[in-house]
Amino acid sequence: MELIREAQAGSRAAFDALVRQYEHQVLRLALHLTGSEQDAEDIYQEAFLKAFRYIGNFRFECSFYTWIYRIVTNLCLDQLRRKKTRREDHAVYVDHSGAEVDVLASVPDGRSFSNPSRELDRKLLGQRIQTALGKLTPRERMVFELKHYQGLRLRTIGEMLNTTEETAKNTLFRATKKLRTQLAELRS
Amino acid sequence: MNCEMAHERIVTAAYGELPDEQAHELERHLGGCPDCRGEREQLRALKVLADAHPVTEPAANLVARSRLRLEEALDALPPKRWYERLGQRMMNNFASLQAAPVAACLLLVAGAGAGSLGGYELALNRAARPELTPAIASKTPQAGPAEIANISSIVRQPNSEIVEVRYNQVVPQQIRGSLDDPAIRQLLMLASENSASAGVRDDSVGLLAAECRAGHSCQAAGIRDALMVVLRYDKNAGVRAKALEGLEPYVAEDVRVRDAVLEALMNDGDPRIRTSAIGLLTPVEADTSVRQVLHTVANSDMNPQIRTVSRQVLRRVPEFQ
């Protein structure tokens, strides 16, 4: 709390310390959601610049974590909406140099790669999941991301999206229903 | 429970957010409903499938790159102009004021001391040149960042991570004005009794005492009473000494002041205060109650010097019959 007050009073060192506390989570979320290192970096930049500009408005009525995440989720939602209108549907992610990188190839995996067909299945599966996720509305995608992948509580998700826990719960329910329909043929 | 509700609760339960009593109800329903059991299996499968697109830790160079870019952007921001900083400060403190309870302590910060010192100089000048018109009081309220004074309660909501904390905030304020300004006088009197800092009490009592010695309407504002309270209760001898000085002009005319000084003579722990008290009683040496106290002090004071001085005073003034 002291760090926040110092940052509000104008201490750049205090603000930098706050950035360090939250930057990994911000990047993790933005990277998984957008699938692009460049997009994740842009969201990081916008989120923390906004936080710097508006930190004076933070009134301690929620946790700072929730406040920062609210900024990040709104930026991510804007990104998802922009992507949807451009009808982009990346099954791979794009690194900072612009090269496409296969999602699963970049994931460190403790299991042995002795079974190539299984490996191929996993890659295809990953792509199918991303495609299915891309068919959700931005809010459904966001709620599913925050709940399933980031492990946040529905109440916190509600606060971050400026809505109620009940609404977040219903959105999650809709998201899982849609995903199951999308992925149903994989089970047969 | 119908199946539609069960389907929703299956999702909530799968993510660990179903309250225990509802989870129990759901289990009972699933026990008798194969369709819903199938639904639960499908959801579990979805969760496994979804993990085929796992969350990755951002690479170190992504973190470093992002941080560097942010640093450059922040360095490039123009520094806030004075009116922007003031506006920001006012916004911060407006919200703090809304949170500060009425019972929050009033702190007299250094600015008031500086303002009071200026007023003190003015008061001295006025005592020497009474034809000067009094200065117009000007209040320039400014405020510093709010601090938390204490936590009054912590309540955790059952079955949740939500905690409600009630706390009191102290909002430092500042005011400048003339010593004739009732608001300033009130603050000085408050400071004489309430300030945690002996230095602040010393300043406030010194100013009030100077007002009294200069004859600037010491009674109406209760300043005399404040000085008497300080003389009796303040833990700091220097502060008590100043209060005593301020009461000097009233020893002869005000019986309460005389009694307060007599009490100090008998009970104050500091010999310098007791010595000063003797000096203050000169105009009323012939008073019976004063002589009685002087007799007691002449015989029983721990300090030999004080005993001597008391005897000298008694010898100087013949007793009235």
Interface residues (C-beta under 8 A of the other chain):
Chain A: R5 Q8 A9 G10 R12 F15 D16 V19 E23 H24 L27 R28 L31 H32 E37 A40 E41 Y44 Q45 F48 L49 F52 G56 N57 R59 H96 V103 L104 S106 V107 R122 L125 G126 I129 Q130 L133 F144 K147 H148 Y149 Q150 R153 L154 R155 K169 L172 F173 T176 L179 R180 L183 L186 R187
Chain B: H7 E8 V11 T12 Y15 E17 Q42 L43 A45 L46 K47 L49 A50 A52 H53 P54 V55 T56 E57 P58 A59 L62 V63 R65 S66 R67 R69 L70 E71 A73 L74 L77 K80 R85 Q88 M91 N92 A95 P145 S160 E161 I162
